[in-house]
Amino acid sequence: MNQMEIQKKKTEIISAVNRLKKDLITLSHNIHKNPELGFNEFKASKWLTDFLKKNGFDVKAGVGSLKTAFVAQFPKGLKKRPSIALVAEYDALPDIGHGCGHNIIGAASCGAAAALAKVLKNKSGKVLVVGTPAEEGGGGKLPLIKSGIFDGVDAAMMIHPDIKTKVRANFLANVQVRFKFYGKTAHAAASPFLGKNALDAVILTFNNINALRQQLPSDVRIHGIIPDGGKRPNIIPDFASCWFYVRTKDKDYLPALLKKVKKCAQAGATATGCRIEIEGGDNVYYPMKHNNALEDIFRSNLKFLNIEESLAEERGTGSSDIGNLSQVIPTIHPNIKICNSHPPTHSKEFAQVAISPLADKGLISGAKALALTGLDLFLDPKKLKNVEKEFLERK
């Protein structure tokens, strides 16, 4: 197919997304109004799959033994290559709701896929939408990868709402760990010497980790909370717990870093005479394996849409299980601007802007950019070959 024909198809993609605009915004707003935590996104999953069925996709729900995961495919029964996956996320945050804008992600990926399906029609290959629950700490993509949902997929992509548009996403490797301390109750004033203070073990764990920080690389991030800290001030707590995220750029350094953090907790237990139980440490989020070729295709489509990419220095200290997928197949996770202000993600302020007019505009722009990028991979075998070649060559 020559460039003139490809440009014609791109115009058709834009028109297809525009026709879906009302449905996509409604979808995003409905998910936003009904925030659901990871692995419990039953309403969001149903709304997304209903939209895909309406647009001609064959849907399988509950894949990978996850009730709210799904795979939607178009068309059914035709040649399997190329195979392009649009990744949908739709879980919310506790108390905050959609403070990370996942209502936009799910709608944008489904809209992009539906537009591709309408334009490609009987073109060889397949368009997939993979619904991935519980990105916010649950690691829903990990069992989907393990169960083979992404086997045979040539490339995967999604967009994420942000305060600016940026093609390259940087993530830290991340692992969660929980420490549970078991002590002995006693009256905190009359006989504290007869107790073993589990809360003190937690506090010592935090202090030990804070002391550890000066010996750690500058990219390391360790942050925690205390879910359980006792019942009353006059009772020595016989149980307390703390929960940490441990992050670093280097996934190969993560096991050694986690070992240091565990020693901090074990020292707290030893000092207070408490028993310790350690949970977690095995559900690891990996950093992104970047693919310049795929990023450049997406970037060219931003230019085609007259969307300006931010030139701000690359940053990124969050983590996502999309990083794990990028280690398996070529993957991109660009950010799309949805506001002119600068509210932090994972905040109530960001949740408020996630259904603003600018957020709706970002949703539609993101769907168009994703669909156009998918179209390039379908219609230009050389571009797809370059993406695959770089993936195989990059460590």
N, C-alpha and C positions, 0 to 999 in steps of 0.2 A: 504494500500500500504506500503510495507516494505522500509527500508532506501536505499537499493540498487536500487530499482525501482525509488525512489524519486531522487537519485543522477543521474540516467540516464535521467530523465525528466529535471533536472537542466542543464545537458550538452546540451540537445535539446534547452532549452531556450537561452543559450549562442550562439548556432549556429544560432538560429532564429534571434536574434538581429544583429549578424554579417552580415547576409544576407540583413538586412535592413539598414546597416550602411550608404551606399551612399545616400539613400533616406532621412534618418534622418538628415544627415549633410546638404544636399541641402535644406531641410525644414527649419532648423535652420538658415541657411545663408540667405534664401529668406525673412524670417520674420525680420531678423536683418537689411537687406538692405531697408526694407520698414516699418520703425517704425510707429506705429499707437497709438494714445492716447486712454485712457479708454473709452469704449462703442462705439468706432469707429474702432475696429480692424477687419474690413470687409475682407481684404485680408488674414490676418493671420487665421481668423476663417475658411475661405473657403479652404485655403491650408491644414489646419489640418483635416478638415472633408473630403476633397477629398482623403487624404491619408488613413483615416479610412475606407471610403467606398471601396477603392481599396483593402483593407485587410479584407473585409467581414463584416464590422460593419453596423448595421442599425442606421442611423443618424437622429436625430430630431434637427433642427436648430431653433433659436429664442425662446428657452425655458425661462420660468420665466419672460416673457415680456421683455427680453433683446435681441436685434437684433443680437448681436454677441456672445451670449451664445449658447451652444449646449450640447446634450447628445448623446453619441454613445454607442451602446450595442452589445455584442456578447455573445452567439448566440441569435437568436430571438425565443421566444416561449418555451424555455426549463425551467427547474426548476429554481426558482429565488434565491435559497440560495445554497452556500454562494454567496454574492454579493460584489464584490471588485471594488472600484472606484479609477481610476487614475485621479488626478486633473491637469488640464492644465491651465496655465496662458500665456498670449501673448501680454499684453499691454506694451507700452513704456513710457518714461518720456519726458516731454516738453524740447525741445532744445538739450537734451542729447542723446535721442534715447534709445537703449537697454542697459542703464547703470546699470540695475539690472539683465540682462541676461535672461529675460523672453522668449527670442527666444529658449533658451536651455530647459526651463521648459516644454513648450508645446510640443516640439519635443520628449523629453525624455519620457513623459507620454504616448504619442501616440505610440512610439516605444515599450515601455514596454507592453502596452495593445495588440498591434498587435502580439508580440512574445507569450504572454500568450494564445491568441486566437489560434495560430497555433499549440501550444503544447497541450492545453487542449482539443481542438476539441469538442467532444460530451460529455465531462465531465459535470455533473450536476452543475448548478450555472451560474453566468453571470459575465462578465467583462464589466465595464463601463469606459468610458472617459467622464468627465464632464468639458466642456470648460467654464471657469469662467473669464469674462471680468473685466477690471478696478480694479485690485488689488491695484494699486497705488493711493489710496485715494478714489476711487469710491465705494469700498465695493461691488463688483459684486456678491460675494458669498452670501451676506445677503438675497437678494430677492430670490435667488435660494434655499436657506435653507427654507425660509418662504413658498415658493410655493410647497415644498415637493419633490424637485428633489432628495434629499438624503434620503428620507424615504425608509426604508428597506435595506439600504446599511450597510454591516457589518463592513467595515473598508475603510478608504481613505488614500491616500498617494501621495506624490509628492517629487521631489528633487529641490534644489535651488543652483545655482552656487555661489561659494564663493572662498576666498583665501585659504581655508583649508577644509578638509573633517571632518564633525562633525555630528553625528547622532541626537543629541538633539538640538532642536531649542527653544530659549527663546524669548518671545515677551512681550512687554508692552501693557496694555490696552491703547487705543488711541481714542480720539474724536476730531473732528474739530469744530472750532467756528470762525465766522466772525463778526466783529464789523464795522458798518457803522455809520459815524458821519456826521451830517448835521448842518452847521453853517451859516454864512452870509458873502458875499463878501464885500470887501472895499479895497481902495488903501493902500498898505502895508506901504508906507512912509507918504502920505498926511493925511490919516484918519484911521489909524489902529484901533483906539478906537471905530469906528463905526462897526467894523466887529466882527465876531465870528469865531475863527480859528479852523477848523475841524482837520487840521494837528496837531495842538497843542494837541488836544484830543487824537490823535493816539500816539503821543510821550509820553504823560503822561501815557497812557495805558502801553506802554513798560516799562517806568520807574517804574510804580507801580508794575508790574509783577516782574521786577528785584529786587525790594525791598522785594517782597513776598518770593523770593526763599530761603532766609535764614531761613524761618519758615516752609519749606517743607521737607518731607522725601527725603533721598539722591537718591532714585530711580526715582524721578519725573523728567520729561523732558518737558519743555515748550519752543517752538520756533515759531517764526512768521515772516511774511513779510508784506510789505506795498504795496499792489497792486495799490492804488490810494493815491497820496500825494499832489495834486494841479497841476496847469497848468503853472504858471509863478511866479517867486519870488516876483514880485511887486503886486500880487493879493492875498489877504487873502483867503485861500481856503474855499469854502463853502461846500465842500465834501471831505472826506478822509476815507480810510478804512484800516483795518488790518485783517490778517488771521493767526490763530494759530492752531498748533497741541498741544494737552494736553495729556501727557502720564504718566502712573504709573503702577507698577507691580500689584497692588491690584485693580481689577475691581470694587470692592465694595466701594473703596475710591474715585473712579473717579467722581461721582456726586458731592461730597463735594468739591473736587479740582476744578471742573469746576465752581462751584458757587463762589469760591474765585477769579478765573480769571475774571468772569463776573463783580464782584464788582470792580476790578481794572479798567475795561473799563468804568463802570458807574461813577466811581469817576472822570475819565478824562472828561467825558461829563459834569458832574456837575461843575467842575472847570472852564470849558471854555464856559459854557452856551449853549452847543450844544445839539441837539437831537440825540439819539442813537437808532439804530436798531440792533438786535442780530439775527444772522442766524446760523443754524447748532446745534450741541450739541446732536443730536439724532442718528447719524450713528456711533455707537460705535464698535471699533475693540476690541475683547477680547484677553487675553493672552492664551497661549497654555495650554490645559489640557493634561499633559504628560501621555503616556502609555508605561511603561517599557517593558511589554511583546512584544508589537509590535516593539519598538525600538530594543530590543534584537534580534528579528528575522532579521531585516534589518542589524544589526551589524554583525550577523553570516554570512550573505550573502556577506558583504564587505570582510570578511576574506576568504570566498570561492573564491572570485575574486582576492585575494591578494592585496586588497586596504587597505592601512593603515589609521586608523582614528587618527586625531590629538588629543593629550593628553592635549592640552592647556586648561586652565580654561574656564568653560562655561561662556559665556557672551551673551548679547543680549539686545539692547535698541531700536530696531526697532519695528514695529508693522505690522500685516498682518491679513486680514480677514480669513485666514486659522485657526486662533485662535478661531473664532466663530464656525467653523465647528468642531473643536476638542472638543467643549463643547457639541456637539450633537451626534457624533459618534467617535469611536477610530480613531485617525489621527496622522500621522507623517509627518515631513517636514525637512528631513535631508539636510545638505549642502554637496556639492560635489566640490572638488578643481578643478579649471580651469586655474590656473596660478601660476607661481613661484614668481612673484612680489607681492606687497601688495597695489594695487590701491584700494581706498575706493569704495564701491558700490555707486550707484547714481552719478557716475562721468564719464566724457568723456573717461578717461583712462580705466575704467572698461568696458565701451562699446566697446573699441578697442580690449580688450582681449577676449571678448565674442564670437569672431569667429576665435580665434587663434587655432593652432593645439592642444594645451593642452585643450582648451575649447571643441573642437570636441571629444577629448578623454574622457573628463568628461561627455559629453552628452551620449556617448555610454556606459560608465561605469555606469552612473546613470540609464539608461534604463535597463541595465542588473540587477542591484541591486533591482530595483523596481519590475521587472518581477519575479525574484527569490523569493522575499518576497511574492508577490501575489501567486506564486505557492505553497509555504509553507502553506498559509492559505487555499488554495483549497484542498491540498492533505493530510493535517494533521489536522483533526477536533479538536484534543486536543489543538493545538496551537491557533486556532481561539477561542476556548472556554476560554482559559486563557486570551486572549486579551479582550474578552467581559466581563469576570468576573472582571478584574481589572478596566475596564471603569466604571462599575456599582458601584464598591466599592469606587473608588477615588472621593473625593469631588471636 
